[in-house]
Amino acid sequence: MQWQAILPAARSLSDEIDGVVINSLIQTNSSALKFRLGPLTARFSTPIISACGKSIRFEGAGPGLTIFRFGASNGWDHCGTGAPKGDKLELQGIKFQSNDTASRSTIGINARFTPGVNGTYSNFALENFNTGMVLVNSAGTMIEGGMITAGPSRKGLASTGTGIWFRGTNTFVNRIQNTLTQYYRTGYRFQSTNPPRILGLEDQSLINSAAGEVGTCIQIDSDYKGYSPLQYVTDNFSCDAYEGHVDARQVSHLSIKGGNWLIHPAAGSWTPAGKNFFNFCRASTVRLEGAWISNNAQPLEIRSLINVTTDRCGIPTGAGASDVQIRNNKIEYRGLKTSAALIVKTAGTSGVVVAGNLFTEFFKPGPPPSNAFSWAGSDAQSALYQGLPGELVQTSPPPVDMSDGVVRDIGTFSLAPGVWSCHAQLQLLPAGGTKVRAFQGAFSIQSTAMPIAPGQGMFMETGEWSGGEIRGVGPFVFDFTAKTQSTPVHIVGAASFAGGQLQMNTVGQCVRLR
């Protein structure tokens, strides 16, 4: 009681005096406060506790020099009870460190606000808290240069929390830059929470940041069926995940550009088996572009890399995903098995475009593997382009015997969906003692059948020449649009009064235009 007269925040004689002094200053001053601290380690028996309606700034000498050390408690609790206000919290150059690595409930910074310009957190660290930051109705917030780690002892545990969690309503214009979260079940979560059935989170940016050895890197969701979180930007993000890269549930205007997205083998209860790593569930206007997606050649099994779906995903009602474009990504898949496919479009989704993606098997580019696509319920706005312009398909078959007027298959291409330009040239080797008067070749979508002239690159030569004289026909060129998973295109030839053989002159080839 004697100490409480001097330091009102004291609760026990065993309390660490550093934390008691700081909390007493906060409790006994009604105006905004600024703490400027040099190199030190300050110890706390209880969290920093600040009431609604008070703005506070902590400024240290750097997170490796100025350390706030906590026990089995949160780090900073702001506005735990009462009506939230438009306060601003600032943290710069300080590390919050918990020495209780076994706890499953601690939070580094736990704060509520009325949306305004509510936070600036720069060059800081949160270490060994089960959850890093929970910011409720925090708007105009800047997080830059944060190192936020749950500690390796929590990796793989179902009870491990979230690195940075924005949630609430009317929460606009939050920015996260150059920040790392590590060992959390969810690296970053943006959650629109309604009631009271008003606008939730909009205009959130995650730039040049990372989530390392987490369950899921990014989750965006809404618990109100009438609202989709709007305008999310993720640029140049590094993700190292066991269960998922981006879980987007009822979100609109989501842009993911660039970055490294890696799948990790199982750890504890975290496993890639049966998971969708980019899950676009009731999402609209989504762009996934320029990303590097890889399992690091690990022998892993997942459900899909990219899942565009009509699944409920915990949202009561809503429409299937729409206007989703997956373009110009590099997908490495060696050793990766899927129970669905690498890229899945389910029935009921619309406006899904997949184009320009490069598939590589341990840095060796090639055509998409057999499990590349599961494409259902296509529509007038959807399009699947499986390969890159310039992809080449070739055939160089042996000669075939010819009979008078009989159309023979000389070679066959198998074309994946897209637009192709095909080229071939043929040679006739008439048998001795024969006279040849007509010789023709063409591309045909039917085996041993000549198309109706002059379709499909047909080329014909007439005249009269004797056996033993090699004659060429072509080259002939034709553009094909292939729509099915595997479209056969036959190179056919025929000659009149012929005996002998017909063959390719070198190779026939098709080049992808788009």
URGI-V910539 format. One record per backbone hydrogen bond with DSSP energy under -1.0 kcal/mol. NH is the residue of the N-H (numbers start at 1). CO is the residue of the C=O. If there is no record, write none. Layout:
# URGI-V910539
nh:NH co:CO
nh:NH co:CO
This chain:
# URGI-V910539
nh:5 co:1
nh:6 co:3
nh:7 co:3
nh:10 co:7
nh:15 co:12
nh:19 co:43
nh:20 co:16
nh:21 co:17
nh:22 co:18
nh:23 co:19
nh:24 co:20
nh:25 co:21
nh:26 co:22
nh:27 co:23
nh:28 co:24
nh:33 co:55
nh:35 co:57
nh:37 co:59
nh:40 co:65
nh:42 co:67
nh:44 co:69
nh:48 co:75
nh:50 co:77
nh:56 co:88
nh:57 co:33
nh:58 co:90
nh:59 co:35
nh:60 co:92
nh:62 co:93
nh:65 co:62
nh:66 co:62
nh:67 co:40
nh:68 co:95
nh:69 co:42
nh:70 co:97
nh:73 co:71
nh:75 co:107
nh:76 co:108
nh:77 co:48
nh:78 co:110
nh:79 co:50
nh:87 co:85
nh:89 co:118
nh:90 co:56
nh:91 co:120
nh:92 co:58
nh:93 co:122
nh:95 co:66
nh:96 co:125
nh:97 co:68
nh:98 co:127
nh:99 co:70
nh:108 co:131
nh:109 co:132
nh:110 co:76
nh:111 co:134
nh:112 co:78
nh:113 co:136
nh:114 co:85
nh:118 co:139
nh:120 co:89
nh:121 co:142
nh:122 co:91
nh:123 co:144
nh:124 co:145
nh:125 co:94
nh:126 co:147
nh:127 co:96
nh:128 co:149
nh:131 co:106
nh:132 co:162
nh:133 co:163
nh:134 co:109
nh:135 co:165
nh:136 co:111
nh:137 co:167
nh:140 co:172
nh:142 co:119
nh:143 co:175
nh:144 co:121
nh:145 co:177
nh:147 co:124
nh:148 co:180
nh:149 co:126
nh:150 co:182
nh:154 co:151
nh:157 co:154
nh:160 co:157
nh:161 co:130
nh:163 co:186
nh:164 co:187
nh:165 co:133
nh:166 co:189
nh:167 co:135
nh:168 co:191
nh:170 co:199
nh:171 co:200
nh:174 co:203
nh:175 co:141
nh:176 co:205
nh:177 co:143
nh:178 co:207
nh:180 co:146
nh:181 co:210
nh:182 co:148
nh:183 co:212
nh:185 co:161
nh:186 co:161
nh:187 co:216
nh:188 co:217
nh:189 co:164
nh:190 co:219
nh:191 co:166
nh:192 co:221
nh:193 co:168
nh:202 co:171
nh:203 co:230
nh:204 co:231
nh:205 co:174
nh:206 co:233
nh:207 co:176
nh:208 co:235
nh:210 co:179
nh:211 co:238
nh:212 co:181
nh:214 co:240
nh:215 co:184
nh:216 co:185
nh:217 co:244
nh:218 co:245
nh:219 co:188
nh:220 co:247
nh:221 co:190
nh:223 co:192
nh:227 co:224
nh:230 co:201
nh:231 co:252
nh:232 co:253
nh:233 co:204
nh:234 co:255
nh:235 co:206
nh:236 co:257
nh:238 co:209
nh:239 co:260
nh:240 co:211
nh:241 co:262
nh:242 co:214
nh:243 co:215
nh:244 co:215
nh:245 co:277
nh:246 co:277
nh:247 co:218
nh:248 co:279
nh:249 co:220
nh:250 co:281
nh:252 co:229
nh:253 co:284
nh:254 co:285
nh:255 co:232
nh:256 co:287
nh:257 co:234
nh:258 co:289
nh:260 co:237
nh:261 co:292
nh:262 co:239
nh:263 co:294
nh:264 co:241
nh:267 co:270
nh:269 co:156
nh:270 co:267
nh:275 co:272
nh:277 co:304
nh:278 co:305
nh:279 co:246
nh:280 co:307
nh:281 co:248
nh:282 co:309
nh:284 co:251
nh:285 co:322
nh:286 co:323
nh:287 co:254
nh:288 co:325
nh:289 co:256
nh:290 co:327
nh:292 co:259
nh:293 co:330
nh:294 co:261
nh:298 co:295
nh:300 co:298
nh:302 co:337
nh:303 co:275
nh:304 co:275
nh:305 co:342
nh:306 co:342
nh:307 co:278
nh:308 co:344
nh:309 co:280
nh:315 co:312
nh:321 co:309
nh:322 co:283
nh:323 co:350
nh:325 co:286
nh:326 co:353
nh:327 co:288
nh:328 co:355
nh:330 co:291
nh:331 co:358
nh:332 co:293
nh:333 co:360
nh:336 co:333
nh:337 co:300
nh:339 co:302
nh:340 co:303
nh:341 co:303
nh:342 co:371
nh:343 co:372
nh:344 co:306
nh:345 co:374
nh:346 co:308
nh:349 co:346
nh:350 co:321
nh:353 co:324
nh:354 co:383
nh:355 co:326
nh:358 co:329
nh:360 co:331
nh:361 co:364
nh:366 co:359
nh:372 co:369
nh:374 co:343
nh:376 co:345
nh:382 co:379
nh:383 co:352
nh:385 co:354
nh:390 co:512
nh:391 co:388
nh:393 co:510
nh:395 co:508
nh:400 co:502
nh:402 co:500
nh:405 co:495
nh:406 co:403
nh:408 co:493
nh:410 co:491
nh:411 co:491
nh:413 co:489
nh:415 co:487
nh:418 co:482
nh:420 co:480
nh:421 co:511
nh:422 co:478
nh:423 co:509
nh:424 co:476
nh:426 co:473
nh:427 co:503
nh:428 co:471
nh:429 co:501
nh:431 co:499
nh:434 co:431
nh:436 co:465
nh:437 co:496
nh:439 co:461
nh:440 co:494
nh:441 co:459
nh:442 co:492
nh:443 co:456
nh:444 co:490
nh:455 co:452
nh:458 co:455
nh:459 co:441
nh:461 co:439
nh:463 co:437
nh:465 co:436
nh:467 co:434
nh:468 co:430
nh:469 co:466
nh:471 co:428
nh:473 co:426
nh:476 co:424
nh:478 co:422
nh:480 co:420
nh:482 co:418
nh:487 co:415
nh:489 co:413
nh:490 co:444
nh:491 co:411
nh:492 co:442
nh:493 co:408
nh:494 co:440
nh:496 co:438
nh:501 co:429
nh:502 co:400
nh:503 co:427
nh:505 co:425
nh:508 co:395
nh:509 co:423
nh:510 co:393
nh:511 co:421
nh:512 co:391
nh:513 co:419
nh:514 co:419
